Amino acid sequence: MLQLFLALLAGALVGFVFGLIKLPIPAPSALSGILGILGIYLGYQFFLWLIPIVK
C-alpha cells in the first residue's frame, strides 16, 4: 500500500512540476494509456505462464 501511495505522490509531483513550467504532461490520452499498461501487464503474465511450459 505504501508503494502505491508513493507512486501516486511521485506522479502528482511530476504533473505539478510540468504544469508549473507550462509543459504538456508526459502521458498518452487516458484510454490509450490504460490499455497500454494493461497490455504490458497481460504480456508479462503470459510470459510467466509460458516459460514453465516451454522448459
Biotite code that builds the C-alpha atoms (Angstrom):
import biotite.structure as struc

atoms = struc.array([
    struc.Atom([0.000, 0.000, 0.000], chain_id="A", res_id=1, res_name="MET", atom_name="CA", element="C"),
    struc.Atom([2.868, 2.357, 0.759], chain_id="A", res_id=2, res_name="LEU", atom_name="CA", element="C"),
    struc.Atom([4.314, 1.672, -2.697], chain_id="A", res_id=3, res_name="GLN", atom_name="CA", element="C"),
    struc.Atom([1.017, 2.672, -4.321], chain_id="A", res_id=4, res_name="LEU", atom_name="CA", element="C"),
    struc.Atom([0.849, 5.876, -2.288], chain_id="A", res_id=5, res_name="PHE", atom_name="CA", element="C"),
    struc.Atom([4.445, 6.787, -3.152], chain_id="A", res_id=6, res_name="LEU", atom_name="CA", element="C"),
    struc.Atom([3.819, 6.135, -6.853], chain_id="A", res_id=7, res_name="ALA", atom_name="CA", element="C"),
    struc.Atom([0.736, 8.362, -6.756], chain_id="A", res_id=8, res_name="LEU", atom_name="CA", element="C"),
    struc.Atom([2.643, 11.055, -4.880], chain_id="A", res_id=9, res_name="LEU", atom_name="CA", element="C"),
    struc.Atom([5.540, 10.947, -7.349], chain_id="A", res_id=10, res_name="ALA", atom_name="CA", element="C"),
    struc.Atom([3.135, 11.174, -10.295], chain_id="A", res_id=11, res_name="GLY", atom_name="CA", element="C"),
    struc.Atom([1.301, 14.103, -8.742], chain_id="A", res_id=12, res_name="ALA", atom_name="CA", element="C"),
    struc.Atom([4.585, 15.891, -8.098], chain_id="A", res_id=13, res_name="LEU", atom_name="CA", element="C"),
    struc.Atom([5.766, 15.368, -11.671], chain_id="A", res_id=14, res_name="VAL", atom_name="CA", element="C"),
    struc.Atom([2.394, 16.538, -13.012], chain_id="A", res_id=15, res_name="GLY", atom_name="CA", element="C"),
    struc.Atom([2.585, 19.642, -10.827], chain_id="A", res_id=16, res_name="PHE", atom_name="CA", element="C"),
    struc.Atom([6.114, 20.477, -11.995], chain_id="A", res_id=17, res_name="VAL", atom_name="CA", element="C"),
    struc.Atom([5.141, 20.018, -15.646], chain_id="A", res_id=18, res_name="PHE", atom_name="CA", element="C"),
    struc.Atom([2.155, 22.317, -15.111], chain_id="A", res_id=19, res_name="GLY", atom_name="CA", element="C"),
    struc.Atom([4.336, 24.842, -13.310], chain_id="A", res_id=20, res_name="LEU", atom_name="CA", element="C"),
    struc.Atom([6.753, 25.125, -16.213], chain_id="A", res_id=21, res_name="ILE", atom_name="CA", element="C"),
    struc.Atom([3.899, 25.052, -18.762], chain_id="A", res_id=22, res_name="LYS", atom_name="CA", element="C"),
    struc.Atom([4.761, 21.746, -20.451], chain_id="A", res_id=23, res_name="LEU", atom_name="CA", element="C"),
    struc.Atom([2.242, 19.139, -21.615], chain_id="A", res_id=24, res_name="PRO", atom_name="CA", element="C"),
    struc.Atom([2.066, 16.110, -19.341], chain_id="A", res_id=25, res_name="ILE", atom_name="CA", element="C"),
    struc.Atom([4.288, 13.196, -20.410], chain_id="A", res_id=26, res_name="PRO", atom_name="CA", element="C"),
    struc.Atom([1.408, 10.730, -20.730], chain_id="A", res_id=27, res_name="ALA", atom_name="CA", element="C"),
    struc.Atom([-0.823, 9.422, -23.504], chain_id="A", res_id=28, res_name="PRO", atom_name="CA", element="C"),
    struc.Atom([-4.545, 10.052, -23.501], chain_id="A", res_id=29, res_name="SER", atom_name="CA", element="C"),
    struc.Atom([-6.401, 8.303, -20.700], chain_id="A", res_id=30, res_name="ALA", atom_name="CA", element="C"),
    struc.Atom([-7.857, 5.310, -22.539], chain_id="A", res_id=31, res_name="LEU", atom_name="CA", element="C"),
    struc.Atom([-4.817, 4.509, -24.687], chain_id="A", res_id=32, res_name="SER", atom_name="CA", element="C"),
    struc.Atom([-2.544, 4.844, -21.647], chain_id="A", res_id=33, res_name="GLY", atom_name="CA", element="C"),
    struc.Atom([-4.676, 2.472, -19.584], chain_id="A", res_id=34, res_name="ILE", atom_name="CA", element="C"),
    struc.Atom([-4.876, -0.039, -22.429], chain_id="A", res_id=35, res_name="LEU", atom_name="CA", element="C"),
    struc.Atom([-1.102, 0.165, -22.927], chain_id="A", res_id=36, res_name="GLY", atom_name="CA", element="C"),
    struc.Atom([-0.464, -0.564, -19.264], chain_id="A", res_id=37, res_name="ILE", atom_name="CA", element="C"),
    struc.Atom([-2.988, -3.409, -19.356], chain_id="A", res_id=38, res_name="LEU", atom_name="CA", element="C"),
    struc.Atom([-1.283, -4.843, -22.447], chain_id="A", res_id=39, res_name="GLY", atom_name="CA", element="C"),
    struc.Atom([2.122, -4.748, -20.784], chain_id="A", res_id=40, res_name="ILE", atom_name="CA", element="C"),
    struc.Atom([0.735, -6.496, -17.698], chain_id="A", res_id=41, res_name="TYR", atom_name="CA", element="C"),
    struc.Atom([-1.067, -9.187, -19.721], chain_id="A", res_id=42, res_name="LEU", atom_name="CA", element="C"),
    struc.Atom([2.001, -9.794, -21.899], chain_id="A", res_id=43, res_name="GLY", atom_name="CA", element="C"),
    struc.Atom([4.166, -10.262, -18.827], chain_id="A", res_id=44, res_name="TYR", atom_name="CA", element="C"),
    struc.Atom([1.645, -12.629, -17.239], chain_id="A", res_id=45, res_name="GLN", atom_name="CA", element="C"),
    struc.Atom([1.531, -14.637, -20.476], chain_id="A", res_id=46, res_name="PHE", atom_name="CA", element="C"),
    struc.Atom([5.342, -14.819, -20.417], chain_id="A", res_id=47, res_name="PHE", atom_name="CA", element="C"),
    struc.Atom([5.299, -16.108, -16.819], chain_id="A", res_id=48, res_name="LEU", atom_name="CA", element="C"),
    struc.Atom([2.687, -18.706, -17.778], chain_id="A", res_id=49, res_name="TRP", atom_name="CA", element="C"),
    struc.Atom([4.515, -19.826, -20.922], chain_id="A", res_id=50, res_name="LEU", atom_name="CA", element="C"),
    struc.Atom([8.049, -20.252, -19.543], chain_id="A", res_id=51, res_name="ILE", atom_name="CA", element="C"),
    struc.Atom([7.305, -23.361, -17.385], chain_id="A", res_id=52, res_name="PRO", atom_name="CA", element="C"),
    struc.Atom([5.511, -24.981, -20.318], chain_id="A", res_id=53, res_name="ILE", atom_name="CA", element="C"),
    struc.Atom([8.433, -24.419, -22.700], chain_id="A", res_id=54, res_name="VAL", atom_name="CA", element="C"),
    struc.Atom([11.088, -25.697, -20.282], chain_id="A", res_id=55, res_name="LYS", atom_name="CA", element="C"),
])
